[in-house]
């Protein structure tokens, strides 16, 4: 792994991976701050800031930003998540200085013009409306809200129309000054890049970043609560999401949870896909996932099916969860590990994938993690560890259920909770 790391005197961390066989470079700035770092009055401001960063600086108009990067065939984008925000570009190797200059410009010299802010608020209101019209988005947002009721981590990243409409340039600058500081930012590049040259470019252009926040951000500890949320809509299909508290990134069982999610619902050969879709034909989409955060996690199963199939679907899903707490085969572990290994190696062929992976590792672990070390962490996972984990995840914690669509025939949460703590023989009767 040809990865080099330099920490500048300002506290900003610069990381590169040289891939000399390429003609392009993927580069970006990752900030260890997202929607979870907002105050109650700032709900949605992290996402709004990400939009506004492209709407003009002291040297460039919004159009200038778009044209300059596209004039050289490059791409520029950004994303906001619960705990991170990223601004990234991909250009040919000769245009790295331009990409660095634009990224630095939008992150240190944005104007937050009132008229641009008004227009962008309107764009985000449309984005919120589109999300509310998308049932598979709604079911996940509602799941988070009830799993972490009354907490920042459970709020939708986009915010609410009232909050978004209320934001001022001063509020945006306040969030920016607290969270976009060198101790929380990582500049990463992968591809045809020379480390020392890149470090000098970053050091020069990002010199004006604040090194410490005026009032350090405080992250509210997550408290998983669980519960039930349903929205009856006149739709063709029902969206169903059942989940449990998972494992944080630094917990011992994090990688074990990733393997378990893969075995249960990580592909066409997974248990849920084979049993629920292929064998029984109960739905057209079913999968399992595990999301890790800094101090909590979510392990979930998502399915989309007709409302009439809900009484048949849920008992089968719960039965598969139960079986995973009783028996896991070594062949399943080997297949899950092979899939993760393939993803890691395939990611090395994409500079954008590598830059993102390195940035996440720096934010989570403080260093890049070589693929062999990653695979070594997976080698210690045994069938016994997996069955023990499944028992604790699915049957020793409070479930969270989120459902949207024609859900009249969905069993009450009391029956579902009973099925998750009852003998296997009672599962069908409890929730069917």
N, C-alpha and C positions, 0 to 999 in steps of 0.2 A: 504494500500500500504506500504509494508515493505521496504522502500527505505531510504538509509542513504547517506549523502553527507559530504565530508571532503575536505577542500581546504588546500593544503600543503603550507608550508612557501615559497616554490619556486613559488607559484602561480598556480601550476597544480591542477586540480579538479578531485577528485576520487568519483565515485558514484557506489553504489551496490544496488541490490534488491535480498534479500535472498528468495529462493524458496526451502525450506528444503525437500520437497517431491521428489526432483530431485537428480540424481547421476552425473549430468554434469553441466558445467558452460560455458556460452557464454561470452567472454570478448573481449575488443578491445580498440583501441585508435582512437578517432575522432578528426579531426583537422578542425577548422573553417576557412578553406582555400581550394580553388579549382582552376579550370581553370580561374575563373574570377579575381584571384589575380596575374595572370601573366602580365608581361610587353609585349609590342608589340613584342619584340625580343624573348620572352619566350613561344610563342604560342605552346602548347602541352607539356610543360616541367612538369607540375603538374602530368599528366598521366604517363610520362616517369619516373619520380621519384618514383611513386607508383610501377612500374615494377622493377626498379633498387634496391629498398629496399630489395628485395628477392634474390639479385644476389651476396651476399657475404658480410661478415663483417670482422673485425679484428680477430674474434674468430671462425667464421663459414664460410664454403664455401656455395655456392648456394645449392649444394646437401645435405650438413649437415643440412641446415635449413629445407629442405623438409623431410629428413629422420627422424630427431629428433622428429618432431611433429607427423609424421605418424607412427613412431615406437610405440607410445602410443595410437594409434587409433584416434588421433586428426585431426583437419582440420585448415587450415590457408589460408586467402584470403585478398583481399583489393579491394577498389573501389574509383574512382574519379568522382566527380560531379562538377557542376558549382560553388558551394560555399563551398563544404566540401570534405574532403578525409578521408577514414577510413581504418584501418588495424585491422583485427579481427580474433579470433580463437574460436574453441569450443573443449573442452577437458573434460575428466572425472575429478571429483573434486580433486582427488589426484595429478593431473598433472597441476594444476593452476600455481604453481611456475615456471614450465618449460615454459608454455605459456607466462607468464609475462616476463621471461628472454629473450625469443626469440623476442617478440615484442619490448622490450627495446633495444635489440641488433640491430635489423634492423633499428630502428629509431634514434639511437645515434652513431652507430659504422659502418655504411655502408661504404664500400671501394670505390664504383663507379669505379671499375676496367675498364680500357680502352677496353680490349678484351670482357668483359661481356657487356659493353655498346654498342660495335659494334654489337654483336649478338642480343641484345635486341632491338636496332633500327630496325634491319631487321624484327624482330617479329612484331613490331608496324606498320611497313610499310605494312606488310601483313594484319594486323588488319584494317588499313585504307582502303586498297583495298577491303577487305571483306565488310566493311561498305558501300563503294561506289557501291558495287554490290548488295546491299540490298535496294530496293526502299523505303520500309517503314522506313528505317533509313535515307535515303537521304531526304525524304520529310520533316522530322522533323528538320534536320540540316539546310536545305535551309530556312525553316520557321523562325528559330531563327535568321539566318543571315539577312533576310530582315526586320523582326520585329524590330531588334536592329542593324540596319546597321552601320558599322564602329566602333562597340563597342566590348569590351572584352566579355561581357555577351552573345553576339550573335555568337561567334566563336565556331566551333566544338571542343569538348574536346580533341579529338585525335591529333589535330594539322594538319599540312601539311607535305608531304614527305620532302620538302626542309628544313623546320624548324627542324623537328625531326633529320634529318641527320646532321644538323649543331651543335647540342648541345655538349658541352664538360663537363667533370666532374666538372670543376670550376663553370659553369653556374648552374648545378644541386645543388651544395653546396650553391651557392648564393641564389637560390630560397628557399632552405631548411632553411637557417639561418634567412631569413626574415619572414618566415611563420610558421615554426614548433617550436613555442615558447610556454612556459607554459601558458601564458595568453590566448592562442587560442586552447589549447588542453584539452581533457577530456578523462579520463580512466574510462571505465564503465564495470561492470560485473553483470550478472544476472544468478541465479541458485543456486547451492549448495555452496554458498560462504559466508565466515565470513567477515564482513566489516573491523574490526580492523586488522585482519591478512592480508587481501588484501591490505589495506592502507600501512602497513609496507613493504610489498613486492614491491609495486609500488614506495614508497618513496626511497627505497634502490636502485632499478634498474634504475629509471629515474632521478637520482640526477644530471646527467650531462647535462640535457636539458637546453638550453639557456632560461633565464627568460624574456628577452626583445629583440626585433629585433634590429640589428645595424642600420637599416633604416626602420622604420615602414611601412608596406604595406598600400597603399592608394587605396581605392575602388572607381573606377569611377562611379558616379551616373548613373543609367540606364535611358535611354530616349527611350520610345517606339515610333516607327515611323510608322510601318505598310507598306504595299505595296503588290507587286505581283511578284512571281517568279515561272517559269514553266520550265520543262525539258521534251521535247518530246522524249520518249524512245520506242523502239519496244518491248513492254511487253504485256502479256495477260490482265493485269488489270491496272487501273489507281489508283494511290494513291492521295487522296485529303485531304488537311488540311486547314480549315478556322478558324481563331482565332482573338482574340481581347485582349487588355490589361486587365489583371486580377488584383487581389489584393495582395499586399504584406502580409507577415505573420502577421504583427502587425496591419493591417488595420481592421476597424470595420467590413467590409463586407467580410473578408476572409472566415469565417465559412459559411456565407450565400452563398458564391460562391461555396464552396464544396457541399453544399446541392443542389444548382441549377444544378451543373454538374451531380450529381447523378440522379436527376429527369429527366434531358434531355437524358443522355446516360450512366448511371452507371450500367446497367445490362439488363437482358432479359425483365424485366417489364418496362423499361424506355420508354419515349416517342419516341425517335429516333429509337430504336430497333423495337418497335412495329409498328410504322408507316412506316419507310423506308424499313426495312427488312421483317417483318412478313406480313404486310398488302399489301405492294406494290412490294416486292421482287426486290428492286432496287440495292441491294448490299449484299455481304456476311459478311461484317464487318462494323460496325458503332458504335462510342462511343464518349462521351464528357469527357473532363478532365479539371481540374484547377490546375495549378502549381503555388505555391507561392515562391517568392524569398525575400531577405531582404528588397528591396525597389521597387519591381514591381511584376508582375505576368502575367500568360498567361491563358486565357480561350479559349479552342479550341474544334473543332469537327473534328474527323478523320473518313474517309470512304474509303473503297476499293471497286471498282466496274469496270465493263467493260467501255471502252471509249464511247461506244454507249449509255450508260445509263446516262452519265454526264448531258445532257440537261434536263433529268427528275429528277435526284437526287438532284441537287443543289436547285431548287425552293422549293422542299419539306423540305429540311433541313432549309432553310431560313424561311419558313412558320412556322416550329416548333419553331424556335427561336422567331418569332413574337408572336406566341400563348403564349409562356412562359412569355412574357411581359404583357399579357392581363389577363391570368387566371392561377393560381396555386391552386390545391386542397389540403385541409388539409391532406387527405389520402396519398398524395404523399410525403408530408413533413414527416409524421409519418413513412412511409416506408423507406425513406432515413435515418432518425434518427436511425431506428431499424437496418439498415444495418451497419451504422457507429458504433453503440453500439456493435453489434456482432463482428465486426472486432477488436474493442478494447479488448473485453473479450477473443476472440480467441487468440489474440496476447499475452495475459497474460499466455497462456499455452505453449508458446515457449520462452525459454530464449534468443534465438538470436533475436527474434522480440522485446522482451522487452528491451534488451540492446540497440538496434538501436533506439527504440522509446524514451527511456530516454536520450540518447545522443543527438538526434535532439532537444528535449525540452530544454536541458541544453544550447545548442548553440543558440537557437532562443529566449528563454524566461528567461534563467538564473536559472531555477529551474525545477524539475520534476512536471508535472501537473497530479494530481489524475484523474482517469476516471470519477468520479462523477462531478468534476469541468468541465471537458471537455464536458460532456453531458449537464451540466447546461448552458454552452455557446450556445449550440444548441437549448435549450428550448425556448429561446427568439426570434427565427426566425419565422416570420409570413408570411402568404400568401402575404400580402401587401408589406413587405420588399423584398420578392423574385421577385414579378412582377416589382417593382420599380428598383431593381438591374438589372434585365434582360433588361429593357428598356434602362438603362444607358450603360450597357456593349455592347449590340448588335447594338444599333441604334444611340448612341451619340459619338462613337469612330470610328477611321479609322480601317477597317479590314485588316488582313494579309491573303493572299492566297498563298499556296504552292501546286504545283501539279507535279507529275512525272508519265510518262507512255504515253499511247495513248490518248492525251488530245486535239486533234484537235477540238473537238466539245464543249470544255469548253468555256463558255461565257467570254468575256473580263472583266477585273476588273472594268472598268467604269460601266458596266451594273450591276455587282454584288453590287458595292457600291450604285448605284441608287436604287436597290431593297431593300437594307438595310435602306433606308431613305424614301421609297415611301409607299403609301397606300397598304394594303394587296392585294387588287384586282389586282395590277399591278405586283406582284411578278413573276407570271408565265410568263407574257409577257416580263418582263425585263431580265430574265436570262434563260428562256426556249429555 
